[in-house]
Amino acid sequence: MKKYLIYLMMATAVVIFGGACSPDEGNKPETPGIENPETPDESGGNPNTPGGNSKILVAYFSWGGTTQRMAEEIVRQTGADVFRIEPVTPYPTEYTPCTEVAREEKDNDARPAIADEVENWDDYDTVFIGCPVWWWTTPMIICTFSESYDFKGKTVVPFCTYASTYRDETLARIVELTSDAEHLTGEGLTSGRINEQNISSWLNEIGVIQ
Ligand SMILES: Cc1cc2nc3c(=O)[nH]c(=O)nc-3n(C[C@H](O)[C@H](O)[C@H](O)COP(=O)(O)O)c2cc1C
């Protein structure tokens, strides 16, 4: 009887952790292309921005639009400039093929090329870097991005969106990838928690807005 009980406990653990790690149907993001928010206002000049001279950039990668929503709210509240990290070769628009390409890139430690470059990089003091969690960590294109710029003297603020797991690991990975920078506490949100209130509490807490 005791033996069966132990088998039962082991099987439960496999189900819980195995399910949590894989981007399966449960982790499925919104279908790409459904959300098509307007281009964020790049005019800047938000009076909440700390110290008049501090210039902020929000750089993000988003496949399905969720991280884009979070990025746009940060931009709206801070008056930051925005840079969308776009791959030269777009990811498949279907979920399963996208997970396969993403997995292959991760397994091969790939550095997918980015289509565009940040203009006037030296002007920015603070750089928000955001992405979805992909296969327990950042998509590999975030490695490409962080290796493309000099982060000495910058302050990096990581953010991510995710379905259920690996939020903290992903934020920590962005910090690790930008080790030359100073860092402020990041934020990771699931789709339903991306709203004005949650983002303003976080930005207030880290002193980016007052
Ligand atoms: C390739 C791939 C891998 C994923 N891996 C995870 C994961 O490990 N943990 C998780 O919670 N969500 C995972 N997800 C779900 C996304 O992180 C989540 O839906 C995110 O909010 C999507 O952001 P986006 O719409 O900006 O692309 C994965 C999604 C994809 C496409």
The ligand as an SDF file (V2000), in Angstrom:
LIG
                    3D

 31 33  0  0  0  0  0  0  0  0999 V2000
    7.3810   29.5920  -28.1820 C   0  0  0  0  0  0  0  0  0  0  0  0
    6.5910   29.8900  -26.9390 C   0  0  0  0  0  0  0  0  0  0  0  0
    7.0300   29.4290  -25.7150 C   0  0  0  0  0  0  0  0  0  0  0  0
    6.3460   29.7470  -24.5330 C   0  0  0  0  0  0  0  0  0  0  0  0
    6.8390   29.3250  -23.3220 N   0  0  0  0  0  0  0  0  0  0  0  0
    6.2060   29.6890  -22.1720 C   0  0  0  0  0  0  0  0  0  0  0  0
    6.7310   29.3150  -20.8850 C   0  0  0  0  0  0  0  0  0  0  0  0
    7.7530   28.6520  -20.7620 O   0  0  0  0  0  0  0  0  0  0  0  0
    6.0670   29.7400  -19.7670 N   0  0  0  0  0  0  0  0  0  0  0  0
    4.9100   30.4910  -19.8520 C   0  0  0  0  0  0  0  0  0  0  0  0
    4.3390   30.8250  -18.8220 O   0  0  0  0  0  0  0  0  0  0  0  0
    4.4080   30.8690  -21.0560 N   0  0  0  0  0  0  0  0  0  0  0  0
    5.0310   30.4970  -22.2080 C   0  0  0  0  0  0  0  0  0  0  0  0
    4.5170   30.8990  -23.4370 N   0  0  0  0  0  0  0  0  0  0  0  0
    3.3510   31.8070  -23.4530 C   0  0  0  0  0  0  0  0  0  0  0  0
    3.7790   33.2820  -23.6100 C   0  0  0  0  0  0  0  0  0  0  0  0
    4.8500   33.6290  -22.7640 O   0  0  0  0  0  0  0  0  0  0  0  0
    2.6290   34.2490  -23.2760 C   0  0  0  0  0  0  0  0  0  0  0  0
    1.4710   33.8850  -23.9510 O   0  0  0  0  0  0  0  0  0  0  0  0
    3.0400   35.6900  -23.5920 C   0  0  0  0  0  0  0  0  0  0  0  0
    2.2180   36.5980  -22.8730 O   0  0  0  0  0  0  0  0  0  0  0  0
    2.9120   35.9850  -25.0760 C   0  0  0  0  0  0  0  0  0  0  0  0
    3.4170   37.2850  -25.3260 O   0  0  0  0  0  0  0  0  0  0  0  0
    3.3310   37.9410  -26.7700 P   0  0  0  0  0  0  0  0  0  0  0  0
    1.8440   37.9720  -27.1250 O   0  0  0  0  0  0  0  0  0  0  0  0
    3.8820   39.3150  -26.5910 O   0  0  0  0  0  0  0  0  0  0  0  0
    4.1050   37.1100  -27.7250 O   0  0  0  0  0  0  0  0  0  0  0  0
    5.1620   30.5410  -24.6150 C   0  0  0  0  0  0  0  0  0  0  0  0
    4.6870   30.9610  -25.8670 C   0  0  0  0  0  0  0  0  0  0  0  0
    5.3890   30.6440  -27.0270 C   0  0  0  0  0  0  0  0  0  0  0  0
    4.8930   31.1200  -28.3560 C   0  0  0  0  0  0  0  0  0  0  0  0
  1  2  1  0
  2  3  1  0
  2 30  2  0
  3  4  2  0
  4  5  1  0
  4 28  1  0
  5  6  2  0
  6  7  1  0
  6 13  1  0
  7  8  2  0
  7  9  1  0
  9 10  1  0
 10 11  2  0
 10 12  1  0
 12 13  2  0
 13 14  1  0
 14 15  1  0
 14 28  1  0
 15 16  1  0
 16 17  1  0
 16 18  1  0
 18 19  1  0
 18 20  1  0
 20 21  1  0
 20 22  1  0
 22 23  1  0
 23 24  1  0
 24 25  2  0
 24 26  1  0
 24 27  1  0
 28 29  2  0
 29 30  1  0
 30 31  1  0
M  END
$$$$
